[in-house]
Each structure stands twice: as structure tokens, then as C-alpha cells.
Amino acid sequence: MCSSLTQLVFGVVMLGAIALTLGATFSDKWRTVEKDLLDLYEDVQRNHTERLTGILPFLCEDGAVGCAGFWKEMKPYEKIVAICMIAALILEIVAFVWNFLTSCTCCFKKYLLHPLSPLSFLITIFLTVAIGVFYYNSDEIKDDVNIQKIWDAEAKDLNINIGSAFWMAVGAWCLVVIDTILASFAIFFAQHGV
């Protein structure tokens, strides 16, 4: 009974983590630019000299060629973030499906639940790496934007902040940490027949 209830809560929390990770992965709001810098932002986007938002395009311009170009333009740290977010999303879906399938079983549940805890822990690691790498390198964009020719100002004066997609990833991380604990409890309850 307790094991099934814990699995139900695990599934609901994992569904929330999937939604947040999906939103963060394909959102273009990883960085935000102050309102008065929108002209600069549009100029930069128009000239493709630097991308100020997003880690993955939701719909690529020009099909596969546009996606390949987007991937080539990404900095190494952005590629790490993108790979970790995609890996976390895939593992979240696997954990959700595995949890659903094992909640339908009546026999051998105590043996079938064991992958949930390592899966949750792996997801936590991937999200931790993605969040940490992005946060550590979040100021690097200011060094890449050459606005001296536009405004005769220092690039360090740009106010480029961490956006809502980053905070969605942090929210997903919090939910996955909760799921790691819930998975351990579900395994414990299943082993003891509770």
C-alpha cells in the first residue's frame, strides 16, 4: 500500500520534472536582455554574430541545415548544457514509464523498483551539470558581444541576466531530488511488503 502510494507521488512529481525540463530545454529564455537593449539584441540576432537566448531551437530555420548551423555556432559549454538537458529529459521519461509499468505489477515489485533510484540519481547529476555549467559561464556572453562600435560602451555594462528557462531547470532539479528520495522510500516499502 505505502509502496504504491509512494510510486503514485513519484509519478506525479516526475511528470512535473518532465514538464519543467521540456520547457527549459526548448525555451529561448535562458538569458534575458534589458528592455532598452532590445535594439542591440535584434541587431545581434539579425547579423547572427551571437545568440543571446536559448540552448536548443524548437523549430530549426531551413530544416536540418539550420539545426546543424545552430549546433556549430554553439559554444562548448552550451553543447554540454544541451546534451545534459536532453539526457536528463530522456532519463526522466524512462523513469516515468518504468514507474508506471512497475505500479501495474502485483508480483516481484520489490525487485522491479530498484532502477528508479539510480535513474533519479542520474537525472539529478545531469541536471546539476547543466545548471552548474550554464551558471558558471553565464557572464561569458558579455565578453562576446561587441557593442563598442554600436554604443561606444563597455560590453561589461550590458545587463544580460539568467532567464526563466534556467529557473525551470532549477525547479526540475528540485523535483528530481525529491523523486530520488521518494524512489528510495518506494524501494524500502516494497522490500518490506508495506
FIROBA-907933 format. One record per residue: residue in three letters; x, y, z of N, C-alpha, C in turn. Coordinates in Angstrom, 3 decimals, m for minus. Example, Ala and Ser with C-alpha at 12.3 -4.5 7.8 and 13.67 -1.06 7.14 Angstrom:
+-----+----------+----------+----------+----------+----------+----------+----------+----------+----------+
! res !   n.east !  n.north !     n.up !  ca.east ! ca.north !    ca.up !   c.east !  c.north !     c.up !
+-----+----------+----------+----------+----------+----------+----------+----------+----------+----------+
! ALA !   13.190 !   m5.690 !    7.800 !   12.300 !   m4.500 !    7.800 !   13.200 !   m3.300 !    7.800 !
! SER !   12.850 !   m2.250 !    7.080 !   13.670 !   m1.060 !    7.140 !   12.900 !    0.030 !    7.870 !
+-----+----------+----------+----------+----------+----------+----------+----------+----------+----------+
END
This chain:
+-----+----------+----------+----------+----------+----------+----------+----------+----------+----------+
! res !   n.east !  n.north !     n.up !  ca.east ! ca.north !    ca.up !   c.east !  c.north !     c.up !
+-----+----------+----------+----------+----------+----------+----------+----------+----------+----------+
! MET !    0.826 !   m1.195 !    0.000 !    0.000 !    0.000 !    0.000 !    0.871 !    1.261 !    0.000 !
! CYS !    1.812 !    1.343 !    0.961 !    2.689 !    2.516 !    1.029 !    3.571 !    2.606 !   m0.203 !
! SER !    4.011 !    1.452 !   m0.700 !    4.849 !    1.436 !   m1.895 !    4.080 !    1.983 !   m3.095 !
! SER !    2.835 !    1.564 !   m3.246 !    2.019 !    2.043 !   m4.366 !    1.729 !    3.533 !   m4.252 !
! LEU !    1.453 !    3.985 !   m3.041 !    1.197 !    5.410 !   m2.827 !    2.452 !    6.239 !   m3.116 !
! THR !    3.600 !    5.728 !   m2.675 !    4.862 !    6.420 !   m2.942 !    5.146 !    6.455 !   m4.436 !
! GLN !    4.836 !    5.365 !   m5.138 !    5.021 !    5.342 !   m6.590 !    4.102 !    6.339 !   m7.289 !
! LEU !    2.891 !    6.484 !   m6.779 !    1.965 !    7.450 !   m7.355 !    2.509 !    8.871 !   m7.213 !
! VAL !    2.987 !    9.194 !   m6.018 !    3.569 !   10.521 !   m5.784 !    4.821 !   10.695 !   m6.643 !
! PHE !    5.640 !    9.642 !   m6.735 !    6.836 !    9.679 !   m7.584 !    6.457 !   10.032 !   m9.025 !
! GLY !    5.423 !    9.364 !   m9.539 !    4.991 !    9.601 !  m10.915 !    4.512 !   11.025 !  m11.145 !
! VAL !    3.752 !   11.558 !  m10.196 !    3.250 !   12.928 !  m10.331 !    4.406 !   13.927 !  m10.300 !
! VAL !    5.334 !   13.724 !   m9.363 !    6.487 !   14.626 !   m9.254 !    7.369 !   14.507 !  m10.497 !
! MET !    7.558 !   13.287 !  m11.003 !    8.374 !   13.100 !  m12.206 !    7.711 !   13.729 !  m13.422 !
! LEU !    6.398 !   13.681 !  m13.484 !    5.684 !   14.332 !  m14.579 !    5.923 !   15.846 !  m14.552 !
! GLY !    5.926 !   16.416 !  m13.350 !    6.252 !   17.838 !  m13.211 !    7.679 !   18.130 !  m13.637 !
! ALA !    8.605 !   17.244 !  m13.267 !   10.008 !   17.418 !  m13.662 !   10.166 !   17.320 !  m15.175 !
! ILE !    9.432 !   16.399 !  m15.797 !    9.478 !   16.268 !  m17.259 !    8.987 !   17.553 !  m17.914 !
! ALA !    7.885 !   18.085 !  m17.410 !    7.333 !   19.321 !  m17.983 !    8.323 !   20.478 !  m17.852 !
! LEU !    8.934 !   20.622 !  m16.681 !    9.892 !   21.709 !  m16.480 !   11.150 !   21.518 !  m17.327 !
! THR !   11.638 !   20.294 !  m17.408 !   12.832 !   20.027 !  m18.216 !   12.546 !   20.245 !  m19.697 !
! LEU !   11.391 !   19.806 !  m20.139 !   10.997 !   20.010 !  m21.533 !   10.895 !   21.502 !  m21.844 !
! GLY !   10.252 !   22.235 !  m20.946 !   10.134 !   23.682 !  m21.131 !   11.481 !   24.373 !  m21.132 !
! ALA !   12.352 !   23.983 !  m20.214 !   13.673 !   24.612 !  m20.124 !   14.541 !   24.267 !  m21.327 !
! THR !   14.472 !   23.031 !  m21.780 !   15.327 !   22.586 !  m22.877 !   15.018 !   23.318 !  m24.178 !
! PHE !   13.755 !   23.512 !  m24.465 !   13.384 !   24.102 !  m25.752 !   12.957 !   25.563 !  m25.662 !
! SER !   13.088 !   26.162 !  m24.498 !   12.747 !   27.576 !  m24.344 !   13.876 !   28.455 !  m24.869 !
! ASP !   13.515 !   29.635 !  m25.281 !   14.533 !   30.592 !  m25.718 !   14.802 !   31.626 !  m24.628 !
! LYS !   14.438 !   31.336 !  m23.415 !   14.568 !   32.300 !  m22.319 !   15.661 !   31.916 !  m21.320 !
! TRP !   16.778 !   31.383 !  m21.790 !   17.882 !   31.072 !  m20.882 !   18.575 !   32.343 !  m20.414 !
! ARG !   18.534 !   33.350 !  m21.258 !   19.092 !   34.656 !  m20.886 !   18.060 !   35.716 !  m21.221 !
! THR !   18.042 !   36.788 !  m20.444 !   17.155 !   37.905 !  m20.745 !   17.984 !   39.165 !  m20.910 !
! VAL !   17.501 !   40.034 !  m21.745 !   18.181 !   41.291 !  m22.023 !   17.261 !   42.413 !  m21.568 !
! GLU !   17.839 !   43.449 !  m20.947 !   17.032 !   44.580 !  m20.504 !   16.280 !   45.206 !  m21.665 !
! LYS !   15.148 !   45.817 !  m21.362 !   14.269 !   46.386 !  m22.380 !   14.984 !   47.380 !  m23.297 !
! ASP !   15.830 !   48.231 !  m22.739 !   16.488 !   49.242 !  m23.568 !   17.592 !   48.663 !  m24.447 !
! LEU !   17.902 !   47.400 !  m24.272 !   18.923 !   46.770 !  m25.107 !   18.313 !   45.918 !  m26.220 !
! LEU !   16.994 !   46.012 !  m26.385 !   16.344 !   45.177 !  m27.394 !   16.814 !   45.495 !  m28.807 !
! ASP !   17.116 !   46.751 !  m29.088 !   17.623 !   47.084 !  m30.426 !   18.946 !   46.378 !  m30.688 !
! LEU !   19.821 !   46.402 !  m29.693 !   21.099 !   45.703 !  m29.815 !   20.866 !   44.215 !  m30.001 !
! TYR !   19.966 !   43.674 !  m29.209 !   19.650 !   42.252 !  m29.283 !   19.157 !   41.883 !  m30.680 !
! GLU !   18.248 !   42.688 !  m31.229 !   17.720 !   42.399 !  m32.554 !   18.808 !   42.522 !  m33.618 !
! ASP !   19.705 !   43.492 !  m33.457 !   20.811 !   43.643 !  m34.399 !   21.728 !   42.428 !  m34.353 !
! VAL !   22.016 !   41.963 !  m33.154 !   22.876 !   40.788 !  m32.992 !   22.204 !   39.564 !  m33.595 !
! GLN !   20.907 !   39.394 !  m33.341 !   20.187 !   38.250 !  m33.895 !   20.131 !   38.330 !  m35.424 !
! ARG !   19.931 !   39.521 !  m35.941 !   19.815 !   39.700 !  m37.383 !   21.131 !   39.361 !  m38.080 !
! ASN !   22.232 !   39.744 !  m37.467 !   23.546 !   39.506 !  m38.068 !   24.140 !   38.157 !  m37.680 !
! HIS !   23.469 !   37.426 !  m36.824 !   23.917 !   36.110 !  m36.360 !   25.339 !   36.153 !  m35.802 !
! THR !   25.691 !   37.271 !  m35.167 !   27.027 !   37.351 !  m34.594 !   27.083 !   36.687 !  m33.230 !
! GLU !   25.968 !   36.606 !  m32.576 !   25.939 !   35.947 !  m31.264 !   24.493 !   35.657 !  m30.888 !
! ARG !   24.271 !   34.524 !  m30.268 !   22.935 !   34.181 !  m29.788 !   22.859 !   34.527 !  m28.315 !
! LEU !   21.863 !   35.287 !  m27.940 !   21.728 !   35.684 !  m26.549 !   20.734 !   34.816 !  m25.793 !
! THR !   19.988 !   33.983 !  m26.485 !   18.963 !   33.198 !  m25.810 !   18.991 !   31.765 !  m26.304 !
! GLY !   18.410 !   30.885 !  m25.507 !   18.175 !   29.513 !  m25.910 !   19.408 !   28.632 !  m25.974 !
! ILE !   19.200 !   27.339 !  m25.729 !   20.272 !   26.366 !  m25.899 !   19.950 !   25.402 !  m27.028 !
! LEU !   18.671 !   25.262 !  m27.353 !   18.251 !   24.413 !  m28.468 !   17.102 !   25.091 !  m29.197 !
! PRO !   17.114 !   25.054 !  m30.506 !   15.988 !   25.632 !  m31.236 !   14.811 !   24.666 !  m31.206 !
! PHE !   13.609 !   25.193 !  m31.041 !   12.438 !   24.319 !  m31.071 !   12.144 !   23.899 !  m32.507 !
! LEU !   12.129 !   24.845 !  m33.385 !   11.967 !   24.567 !  m34.814 !   13.136 !   25.220 !  m35.536 !
! CYS !   13.910 !   24.433 !  m36.220 !   15.087 !   24.966 !  m36.910 !   14.669 !   25.704 !  m38.171 !
! GLU !   15.327 !   26.828 !  m38.411 !   15.142 !   27.510 !  m39.685 !   15.872 !   26.688 !  m40.744 !
! ASP !   15.327 !   26.588 !  m41.902 !   15.941 !   25.866 !  m43.024 !   16.118 !   24.375 !  m42.745 !
! GLY !   15.279 !   23.789 !  m41.918 !   15.316 !   22.351 !  m41.681 !   16.589 !   21.871 !  m41.015 !
! ALA !   17.094 !   20.727 !  m41.474 !   18.277 !   20.109 !  m40.863 !   19.519 !   20.970 !  m41.034 !
! VAL !   19.597 !   21.716 !  m42.108 !   20.747 !   22.590 !  m42.337 !   20.798 !   23.670 !  m41.261 !
! GLY !   19.632 !   24.227 !  m40.912 !   19.568 !   25.244 !  m39.865 !   19.956 !   24.692 !  m38.510 !
! CYS !   19.546 !   23.466 !  m38.209 !   19.906 !   22.835 !  m36.934 !   21.403 !   22.565 !  m36.863 !
! ALA !   21.973 !   22.106 !  m37.972 !   23.415 !   21.845 !  m37.992 !   24.186 !   23.142 !  m37.804 !
! GLY !   23.713 !   24.204 !  m38.440 !   24.355 !   25.504 !  m38.274 !   24.236 !   26.013 !  m36.852 !
! PHE !   23.070 !   25.803 !  m36.255 !   22.855 !   26.218 !  m34.867 !   23.822 !   25.476 !  m33.945 !
! TRP !   23.968 !   24.166 !  m34.172 !   24.852 !   23.351 !  m33.342 !   26.309 !   23.793 !  m33.506 !
! LYS !   26.710 !   24.134 !  m34.739 !   28.091 !   24.566 !  m34.984 !   28.400 !   25.896 !  m34.309 !
! GLU !   27.411 !   26.769 !  m34.231 !   27.612 !   28.082 !  m33.621 !   27.659 !   28.028 !  m32.098 !
! MET !   27.175 !   26.938 !  m31.532 !   27.130 !   26.845 !  m30.070 !   28.534 !   26.766 !  m29.487 !
! LYS !   28.687 !   27.381 !  m28.346 !   29.954 !   27.301 !  m27.614 !   30.027 !   25.931 !  m26.942 !
! PRO !   31.226 !   25.460 !  m26.597 !   31.349 !   24.138 !  m25.964 !   30.504 !   23.996 !  m24.695 !
! TYR !   30.460 !   25.043 !  m23.872 !   29.671 !   24.924 !  m22.642 !   28.175 !   24.835 !  m22.954 !
! GLU !   27.723 !   25.496 !  m24.025 !   26.314 !   25.398 !  m24.405 !   25.990 !   23.992 !  m24.914 !
! LYS !   26.947 !   23.367 !  m25.584 !   26.739 !   21.994 !  m26.046 !   26.630 !   21.041 !  m24.860 !
! ILE !   27.457 !   21.267 !  m23.844 !   27.392 !   20.439 !  m22.633 !   26.029 !   20.587 !  m21.977 !
! VAL !   25.556 !   21.825 !  m21.856 !   24.246 !   22.078 !  m21.248 !   23.153 !   21.395 !  m22.064 !
! ALA !   23.198 !   21.537 !  m23.384 !   22.179 !   20.937 !  m24.245 !   22.179 !   19.415 !  m24.130 !
! ILE !   23.350 !   18.806 !  m24.159 !   23.447 !   17.346 !  m24.065 !   22.937 !   16.861 !  m22.711 !
! CYS !   23.311 !   17.546 !  m21.649 !   22.859 !   17.146 !  m20.309 !   21.350 !   17.304 !  m20.157 !
! MET !   20.791 !   18.367 !  m20.713 !   19.342 !   18.575 !  m20.623 !   18.590 !   17.505 !  m21.413 !
! ILE !   19.088 !   17.161 !  m22.590 !   18.434 !   16.121 !  m23.390 !   18.557 !   14.765 !  m22.702 !
! ALA !   19.738 !   14.460 !  m22.159 !   19.929 !   13.190 !  m21.444 !   19.012 !   13.121 !  m20.229 !
! ALA !   18.900 !   14.222 !  m19.494 !   18.016 !   14.253 !  m18.327 !   16.569 !   14.040 !  m18.750 !
! LEU !   16.156 !   14.677 !  m19.832 !   14.783 !   14.534 !  m20.317 !   14.487 !   13.092 !  m20.723 !
! ILE !   15.409 !   12.466 !  m21.432 !   15.218 !   11.068 !  m21.845 !   15.129 !   10.159 !  m20.624 !
! LEU !   16.028 !   10.347 !  m19.663 !   16.001 !    9.512 !  m18.459 !   14.757 !    9.767 !  m17.615 !
! GLU !   14.264 !   10.994 !  m17.601 !   13.020 !   11.280 !  m16.876 !   11.852 !   10.520 !  m17.489 !
! ILE !   11.802 !   10.491 !  m18.806 !   10.727 !    9.753 !  m19.483 !   10.858 !    8.263 !  m19.208 !
! VAL !   12.081 !    7.740 !  m19.247 !   12.311 !    6.317 !  m18.940 !   11.882 !    6.010 !  m17.508 !
! ALA !   12.258 !    6.866 !  m16.565 !   11.890 !    6.648 !  m15.158 !   10.379 !    6.706 !  m14.974 !
! PHE !    9.726 !    7.643 !  m15.644 !    8.269 !    7.756 !  m15.541 !    7.588 !    6.508 !  m16.082 !
! VAL !    8.026 !    6.045 !  m17.255 !    7.439 !    4.841 !  m17.862 !    7.721 !    3.619 !  m16.992 !
! TRP !    8.947 !    3.494 !  m16.490 !    9.291 !    2.358 !  m15.638 !    8.444 !    2.367 !  m14.361 !
! ASN !    8.274 !    3.530 !  m13.778 !    7.444 !    3.652 !  m12.581 !    6.002 !    3.249 !  m12.880 !
! PHE !    5.482 !    3.685 !  m14.022 !    4.117 !    3.342 !  m14.396 !    3.970 !    1.837 !  m14.599 !
! LEU !    4.929 !    1.229 !  m15.308 !    4.854 !   m0.212 !  m15.563 !    4.960 !   m1.021 !  m14.279 !
! THR !    5.854 !   m0.618 !  m13.386 !    6.004 !   m1.376 !  m12.138 !    4.838 !   m1.140 !  m11.186 !
! SER !    4.148 !   m0.028 !  m11.317 !    2.985 !    0.189 !  m10.454 !    1.828 !   m0.717 !  m10.858 !
! CYS !    1.850 !   m1.218 !  m12.090 !    0.809 !   m2.129 !  m12.574 !    1.074 !   m3.585 !  m12.185 !
! THR !    2.266 !   m3.887 !  m11.724 !    2.588 !   m5.277 !  m11.388 !    2.119 !   m5.602 !   m9.981 !
! CYS !    1.796 !   m6.870 !   m9.784 !    1.404 !   m7.298 !   m8.441 !    2.476 !   m8.204 !   m7.830 !
! CYS !    3.295 !   m8.814 !   m8.667 !    4.346 !   m9.708 !   m8.187 !    5.721 !   m9.117 !   m8.492 !
! PHE !    6.661 !   m9.453 !   m7.673 !    8.070 !   m9.083 !   m7.868 !    8.318 !   m7.577 !   m7.863 !
! LYS !    7.410 !   m6.809 !   m7.285 !    7.583 !   m5.360 !   m7.259 !    8.856 !   m4.973 !   m6.525 !
! LYS !    9.186 !   m5.736 !   m5.481 !   10.379 !   m5.375 !   m4.708 !   11.658 !   m5.540 !   m5.522 !
! TYR !   11.602 !   m6.329 !   m6.585 !   12.771 !   m6.489 !   m7.444 !   12.749 !   m5.514 !   m8.630 !
! LEU !   11.570 !   m5.137 !   m9.057 !   11.432 !   m4.303 !  m10.244 !   11.620 !   m2.812 !   m9.979 !
! LEU !   11.489 !   m2.396 !   m8.727 !   11.586 !   m0.967 !   m8.414 !   13.017 !   m0.446 !   m8.326 !
! HIS !   13.983 !   m1.318 !   m8.219 !   15.367 !   m0.889 !   m7.975 !   15.937 !    0.099 !   m8.995 !
! PRO !   15.599 !    0.038 !  m10.278 !   16.166 !    1.030 !  m11.210 !   15.698 !    2.472 !  m10.975 !
! LEU !   14.600 !    2.667 !  m10.257 !   14.090 !    4.029 !  m10.074 !   15.064 !    4.938 !   m9.336 !
! SER !   15.680 !    4.430 !   m8.302 !   16.602 !    5.264 !   m7.520 !   17.846 !    5.651 !   m8.322 !
! PRO !   18.528 !    4.702 !   m8.979 !   19.677 !    5.115 !   m9.801 !   19.289 !    6.026 !  m10.967 !
! LEU !   18.133 !    5.780 !  m11.575 !   17.685 !    6.652 !  m12.658 !   17.479 !    8.081 !  m12.155 !
! SER !   16.815 !    8.207 !  m11.018 !   16.589 !    9.539 !  m10.443 !   17.906 !   10.214 !  m10.094 !
! PHE !   18.835 !    9.430 !   m9.580 !   20.136 !    9.996 !   m9.219 !   20.899 !   10.458 !  m10.464 !
! LEU !   20.850 !    9.664 !  m11.536 !   21.500 !   10.060 !  m12.796 !   20.886 !   11.338 !  m13.366 !
! ILE !   19.567 !   11.426 !  m13.295 !   18.889 !   12.637 !  m13.765 !   19.355 !   13.837 !  m12.952 !
! THR !   19.474 !   13.654 !  m11.645 !   19.951 !   14.730 !  m10.773 !   21.351 !   15.168 !  m11.176 !
! ILE !   22.208 !   14.207 !  m11.483 !   23.580 !   14.538 !  m11.895 !   23.574 !   15.321 !  m13.211 !
! PHE !   22.802 !   14.857 !  m14.199 !   22.750 !   15.560 !  m15.486 !   22.232 !   16.988 !  m15.326 !
! LEU !   21.174 !   17.148 !  m14.537 !   20.635 !   18.497 !  m14.333 !   21.604 !   19.370 !  m13.543 !
! THR !   22.309 !   18.776 !  m12.578 !   23.302 !   19.533 !  m11.807 !   24.414 !   20.034 !  m12.715 !
! VAL !   24.898 !   19.166 !  m13.600 !   25.956 !   19.567 !  m14.534 !   25.448 !   20.682 !  m15.454 !
! ALA !   24.246 !   20.511 !  m16.009 !   23.699 !   21.523 !  m16.923 !   23.538 !   22.869 !  m16.226 !
! ILE !   22.965 !   22.861 !  m15.043 !   22.739 !   24.102 !  m14.296 !   24.062 !   24.732 !  m13.891 !
! GLY !   24.971 !   23.921 !  m13.373 !   26.263 !   24.437 !  m12.922 !   27.096 !   25.011 !  m14.049 !
! VAL !   27.166 !   24.298 !  m15.163 !   27.963 !   24.764 !  m16.302 !   27.369 !   26.051 !  m16.873 !
! PHE !   26.053 !   26.093 !  m17.014 !   25.437 !   27.306 !  m17.559 !   25.636 !   28.486 !  m16.615 !
! TYR !   25.425 !   28.276 !  m15.336 !   25.566 !   29.376 !  m14.376 !   27.007 !   29.882 !  m14.331 !
! TYR !   27.957 !   28.957 !  m14.344 !   29.371 !   29.336 !  m14.293 !   29.763 !   30.175 !  m15.507 !
! ASN !   29.207 !   29.837 !  m16.659 !   29.557 !   30.527 !  m17.906 !   28.560 !   31.610 !  m18.312 !
! SER !   27.616 !   31.934 !  m17.454 !   26.557 !   32.868 !  m17.848 !   27.059 !   34.274 !  m18.132 !
! ASP !   28.171 !   34.680 !  m17.554 !   28.707 !   36.017 !  m17.819 !   29.576 !   36.061 !  m19.070 !
! GLU !   29.924 !   34.903 !  m19.617 !   30.799 !   34.848 !  m20.790 !   30.195 !   35.566 !  m21.991 !
! ILE !   28.879 !   35.588 !  m22.074 !   28.216 !   36.217 !  m23.217 !   28.547 !   37.700 !  m23.303 !
! LYS !   28.769 !   38.335 !  m22.154 !   29.078 !   39.770 !  m22.143 !   30.411 !   40.050 !  m22.830 !
! ASP !   31.331 !   39.110 !  m22.762 !   32.628 !   39.287 !  m23.411 !   32.543 !   39.115 !  m24.924 !
! ASP !   31.525 !   38.398 !  m25.388 !   31.414 !   38.095 !  m26.811 !   30.676 !   39.167 !  m27.605 !
! VAL !   29.845 !   39.940 !  m26.942 !   29.051 !   40.938 !  m27.646 !   29.880 !   42.204 !  m27.800 !
! ASN !   30.169 !   42.558 !  m29.012 !   30.969 !   43.752 !  m29.274 !   30.036 !   44.931 !  m29.520 !
! ILE !   29.719 !   45.659 !  m28.457 !   28.805 !   46.788 !  m28.610 !   29.534 !   48.113 !  m28.654 !
! GLN !   30.848 !   48.102 !  m28.555 !   31.580 !   49.366 !  m28.588 !   31.331 !   50.113 !  m29.885 !
! LYS !   31.269 !   49.385 !  m30.969 !   31.037 !   50.055 !  m32.245 !   29.610 !   50.578 !  m32.349 !
! ILE !   28.694 !   50.021 !  m31.574 !   27.302 !   50.450 !  m31.639 !   27.046 !   51.618 !  m30.683 !
! TRP !   27.466 !   51.468 !  m29.438 !   27.140 !   52.474 !  m28.426 !   28.359 !   53.157 !  m27.843 !
! ASP !   29.518 !   52.732 !  m28.237 !   30.742 !   53.269 !  m27.656 !   30.745 !   53.037 !  m26.143 !
! ALA !   30.367 !   51.839 !  m25.764 !   30.275 !   51.496 !  m24.339 !   31.011 !   50.190 !  m24.097 !
! GLU !   31.190 !   49.884 !  m22.836 !   31.837 !   48.636 !  m22.455 !   30.838 !   47.484 !  m22.528 !
! ALA !   31.289 !   46.338 !  m22.982 !   30.421 !   45.161 !  m23.021 !   30.037 !   44.728 !  m21.618 !
! LYS !   30.867 !   45.048 !  m20.642 !   30.560 !   44.660 !  m19.263 !   29.351 !   45.419 !  m18.733 !
! ASP !   28.983 !   46.530 !  m19.396 !   27.837 !   47.314 !  m18.961 !   26.516 !   46.680 !  m19.370 !
! LEU !   26.573 !   45.675 !  m20.223 !   25.349 !   45.001 !  m20.634 !   24.689 !   44.344 !  m19.436 !
! ASN !   23.395 !   44.431 !  m19.374 !   22.669 !   43.766 !  m18.306 !   21.945 !   42.561 !  m18.894 !
! ILE !   22.673 !   41.468 !  m19.011 !   22.123 !   40.217 !  m19.515 !   21.998 !   39.288 !  m18.317 !
! ASN !   20.776 !   38.890 !  m18.024 !   20.507 !   38.105 !  m16.824 !   20.111 !   36.680 !  m17.171 !
! ILE !   20.174 !   35.844 !  m16.164 !   19.699 !   34.470 !  m16.312 !   18.180 !   34.526 !  m16.430 !
! GLY !   17.642 !   33.806 !  m17.407 !   16.218 !   33.878 !  m17.694 !   15.394 !   32.785 !  m17.042 !
! SER !   14.131 !   32.759 !  m17.406 !   13.169 !   31.852 !  m16.783 !   13.442 !   30.384 !  m17.106 !
! ALA !   14.017 !   30.086 !  m18.259 !   14.300 !   28.690 !  m18.605 !   15.326 !   28.091 !  m17.649 !
! PHE !   16.301 !   28.895 !  m17.251 !   17.285 !   28.429 !  m16.266 !   16.579 !   28.067 !  m14.965 !
! TRP !   15.648 !   28.913 !  m14.546 !   14.940 !   28.652 !  m13.288 !   13.988 !   27.472 !  m13.420 !
! MET !   13.479 !   27.211 !  m14.626 !   12.694 !   25.988 !  m14.835 !   13.582 !   24.763 !  m14.653 !
! ALA !   14.818 !   24.836 !  m15.140 !   15.761 !   23.728 !  m14.961 !   16.068 !   23.525 !  m13.481 !
! VAL !   16.201 !   24.615 !  m12.739 !   16.431 !   24.510 !  m11.289 !   15.212 !   23.877 !  m10.614 !
! GLY !   14.009 !   24.267 !  m11.033 !   12.792 !   23.656 !  m10.494 !   12.730 !   22.170 !  m10.795 !
! ALA !   13.106 !   21.786 !  m12.014 !   13.145 !   20.363 !  m12.379 !   14.153 !   19.627 !  m11.513 !
! TRP !   15.295 !   20.263 !  m11.251 !   16.313 !   19.655 !  m10.391 !   15.742 !   19.404 !   m8.992 !
! CYS !   15.034 !   20.376 !   m8.441 !   14.431 !   20.213 !   m7.109 !   13.446 !   19.044 !   m7.097 !
! LEU !   12.621 !   18.948 !   m8.133 !   11.653 !   17.852 !   m8.203 !   12.342 !   16.500 !   m8.340 !
! VAL !   13.431 !   16.448 !   m9.075 !   14.143 !   15.181 !   m9.255 !   14.845 !   14.769 !   m7.961 !
! VAL !   15.334 !   15.730 !   m7.199 !   15.918 !   15.401 !   m5.889 !   14.838 !   14.795 !   m4.991 !
! ILE !   13.647 !   15.381 !   m5.010 !   12.525 !   14.823 !   m4.242 !   12.208 !   13.418 !   m4.740 !
! ASP !   12.219 !   13.222 !   m6.061 !   11.940 !   11.901 !   m6.627 !   13.002 !   10.873 !   m6.253 !
! THR !   14.244 !   11.296 !   m6.126 !   15.302 !   10.370 !   m5.708 !   15.007 !    9.853 !   m4.304 !
! ILE !   14.570 !   10.735 !   m3.439 !   14.208 !   10.338 !   m2.071 !   12.965 !    9.454 !   m2.095 !
! LEU !   11.958 !    9.840 !   m2.888 !   10.737 !    9.040 !   m2.988 !   11.023 !    7.648 !   m3.549 !
! ALA !   11.920 !    7.549 !   m4.514 !   12.269 !    6.243 !   m5.085 !   12.888 !    5.344 !   m4.026 !
! SER !   13.734 !    5.921 !   m3.184 !   14.346 !    5.133 !   m2.106 !   13.287 !    4.632 !   m1.135 !
! PHE !   12.331 !    5.495 !   m0.807 !   11.241 !    5.071 !    0.081 !   10.376 !    3.998 !   m0.574 !
! ALA !   10.075 !    4.146 !   m1.860 !    9.261 !    3.153 !   m2.565 !    9.947 !    1.795 !   m2.570 !
! ILE !   11.255 !    1.787 !   m2.794 !   12.015 !    0.534 !   m2.773 !   11.993 !   m0.069 !   m1.374 !
! PHE !   12.198 !    0.758 !   m0.369 !   12.179 !    0.283 !    1.017 !   10.823 !   m0.328 !    1.358 !
! PHE !    9.740 !    0.380 !    1.017 !    8.398 !   m0.125 !    1.324 !    8.106 !   m1.415 !    0.565 !
! ALA !    8.544 !   m1.514 !   m0.684 !    8.297 !   m2.721 !   m1.478 !    9.067 !   m3.910 !   m0.926 !
! GLN !   10.301 !   m3.691 !   m0.469 !   11.099 !   m4.788 !    0.079 !   10.523 !   m5.315 !    1.386 !
! HIS !    9.889 !   m4.447 !    2.131 !    9.328 !   m4.857 !    3.417 !    7.838 !   m5.166 !    3.329 !
! GLY !    7.298 !   m5.190 !    2.122 !    5.904 !   m5.569 !    1.925 !    4.907 !   m4.599 !    2.523 !
! VAL !    5.303 !   m3.363 !    2.666 !    4.411 !   m2.359 !    3.265 !    3.640 !   m1.654 !    2.185 !
+-----+----------+----------+----------+----------+----------+----------+----------+----------+----------+
END
